């Protein structure tokens, strides 16, 4: 398994709007390039900092997903501050 971690910065006053924006982006049909991916959104409401974790079954899927995610807007009140890639050698979360 592989993970893409994207860090975002939002205005703390618009965190709820950012959350709703992401929910609307991932609701419904899966965007091309993100088939089979699993996503988590972590947020610090005080600072407005967020981390998007996207999990992929293979490194190739992660590269395709990265391209798809880079083509998506992070939202009007957010800016992407970094993107990192990791191998996930241990995973106990299911769902």
Helices and strands as residue ranges (DSSP letters): E 2-10, G 12-14, H 15-26, E 38-44, E 49-56, H 59-70, E 78-87
